[in-house]
Amino acid sequence: MGWFEFNAACLAFFLTHSIPVRPPVRPWLQARLGQTGFTVAYSLLSLAALGWIIGAAGRAPHVPLWPWAPWHNHLVLVLMLPVCLLLALSIARPNPLSFGGARNADFDPARAGVVRLSRHPLLLALALWAAAHVLPNGDVAHVVLFGTFALFAVFGGRLVDRRKRREMGPEWQRTINALAAAPLTSALATPAQGVRLVLGAVLYTALIAAHPHLFGVSPLQ
């Protein structure tokens, strides 16, 4: 299918990540699905779009830009550990300053966890993941794919900040100030955070083991 599927997957990915969160659409969906239902449905839709675009990049015509080198894999292995730790520390925890937070009414800036280090830890994980995968996938389709993801994550934080500032009003700045005043030790110094770090390490190990089966190549080669 040449480049058609890849282009279609790119379009679908950005439409599914932009339309459902627009001000006229999101309240309409939340009123019908509920907050939890909307979060679950949006997450499943995002994962489906992500799976399609990654698969489409692999099926696109191979146009190499640079040769592969062993140190490319070493870089991926190094960067993917903080990616997995960030995911483990971020998922299903209160974070009213970004997207995907759970139980945001319980958010305490003095016990903010990873949010003390980054308002958008999921976007930071996405940026690191994408940047890590650019070098070992040195063909046009994958460079476009991962490079776009990295840019999307970097600039997406600014868009989320603008939307949250509008939604939260003066509370947004008060939360930012309280978060900045919290000690850095609040990011990790709880037993629950320790459990999440262990789960992140387990995820890292599982991804290394599953990578050859999911994507046809081992990061340990």
N, C-alpha and C positions, 0 to 999 in steps of 0.2 A: 504493500500500500504506500510505499515511499514515505514521504513526510506527512501524509494526510492524517494518519492516526495520531502522530506525535503532536501536530498542531491542534487537532481536535481535543486531545487530552489536556494540553496546556490551557485551552480556552475553558474547558469544563472545570478544571481545577480552580481557576481564578473566579469563575462565575459562582461556583459552589462555596467559595470562601468570602465572597463579597456580598452577594445578594441577600443571603439569610440574615446577615447582621446589620443590614441597612435599617435606619430608624423606622420607615413605614412597614417593613417586612417583619423584623424581629418581634415587636410587640404583638403583631397579628398571630405569629406562630406560637409565641409563648402563651397567649390567651387560650389557644386550642390544645397545646401539648403540655402546658405547665413548664416551669423552669427546668425541672429535672428532665422531662421528656424532650424539651428543646435541646438541652445539652447533650443528651444521649444521641438524639437523631443527628444533630450537627456533627458530633464526633464520628459517628459511623459514616456519614456522607463524606466527611473530610478524609477518613481512612480509605474509603473506596476510591475517591478521586486521586489520592496519593498513590495507591497501588496501581491504578491505571496509568498514570503519567510515568511512573518508574518503569513499568513494563513496556510502555510505548517507546520510551527512550532506548531500551534494549533492542527493540524491533526496528528502529529507524535505521536508515542507511548509515553505514560506518564510515565516517570521514575523520581520519586521525589528525590531531593537531600536534601532539608530541608523543614520544615513546614512553612506555611504562618503565619504571625503575623500582628496585626493591624498597628503597627508602620511602616511597609513596605509601606503601602498606604500613611501614613503621609509624608514619605520621598519623595515619588513620587510627591505628591502635592506641596511640597516645591520646588523641583528641576525643575518641569515643568514650573513654572512661569518664571524663567530666560530663559528657553528654548524658550518659546513663545515670550518673549521680544527680544531675540537675532534674532529670525526668522524675526520678524517685522522690526527690525533695519537693517537687512542684505539684504533682498530680493529686487531685482530690484534697487540697488544703485551701483554707481561706486566702483569698487575694482579690480584694475589691478594686485594685489598681490595674488589673490586666484582664484577659479573657480566661474563661474556663475555671474560675475559682469556685470552690465549694464551701457552703456555710459562711458566706462572706460577712454575715451579721456578727459572727464570732471573731472576726479579725481583730487582733490586738497588736498594734505597732511595736509594743515592747517585747512581744514574743512572736515576731513575724517570720521566724525561720529563714528560709532562703530568700524571701522577699526583701529582707534587710540588705542582701547583696545585690539583688536585681529586681526591679519592679516587674520585669517580664522574663522570668526564668525559662519559660517554655520557648519563647522566641530566641533567647540566648542559646538554648540547646539546639534549636533548629539551625541557627546560624553556624554553630560549630560543626554540626553534622554535615551540613551542606558544604562548608568550606573544606572540611577534611576529605570529602569525596570528589572534589574537583580534580586534583592532581592524578590520582590513580585511574581516572576515567577520562583520558585525554582525547576524546572525540567530540565532534560538534554537538551532537544531541545531548550528551551528558554534561558538557560544559555549560550549555544553555540551561539545562535542567537545574543543576546544582548551583550554578552562579545566580540564577534567578531566585532560587530559594534563599540563598544567603542575603541577597539584596532585599527580598521581601521581608525577611526576619529583621534586618537592621532598620529599615524604614517603617516596618509595621509597628514597632514600638512607639514611634512618634504619632502615628495615626490613632493607636489605642489611647495614648495619653490625651490627645485632643478630644476624643469621644468621651473618655471617662471624666475629663475636666468639665465638659458640658453637662454630663449626666449627674455628677456629684456636686457641682457647684462649689461653694467655699469649702466644703468638707474635703475635697480633693487636696487642696493645698495644706489644710490642717493635718491630714493623714501623711502627706509627704514630709512635713516638718517633724511630726512625731516619729516617723520612721527613721529619719536622719539622726534624731537625738538618741535613738536606742543603741546600746552597745553592740559592737560587731559580734560579740560572743553569743548574742541572742540568735544568731543565724543557725548555730549547730548545737548549742549546749543544752539539749534535752534528750532523754532516753528515746522518745519517739523519733527524733531526728537520727539517732544512731541506728534504729531499726530500718529507717528509710535508706540510709547509706548502705547497709548490708544488702537490702533488696536491689539497690542500684548496682552493686558489685555482682550480684547474681544475674541481673539483666545483662550486664556487660559480658559475662561468661557465656550466657545462653545465646546471645547474638553472634558471638564468635563461632560457637558450635553450629548454629543454625544457618549461618551465612552461605555455606556451600550448597545447602539444600534449597534455600530460598532464592539465591541469586546466581548460583552456578559457579562461584569462585570463592576460594578460601582467603581470608585476610592474613592467614599465617603463611601463605606461599612466599 
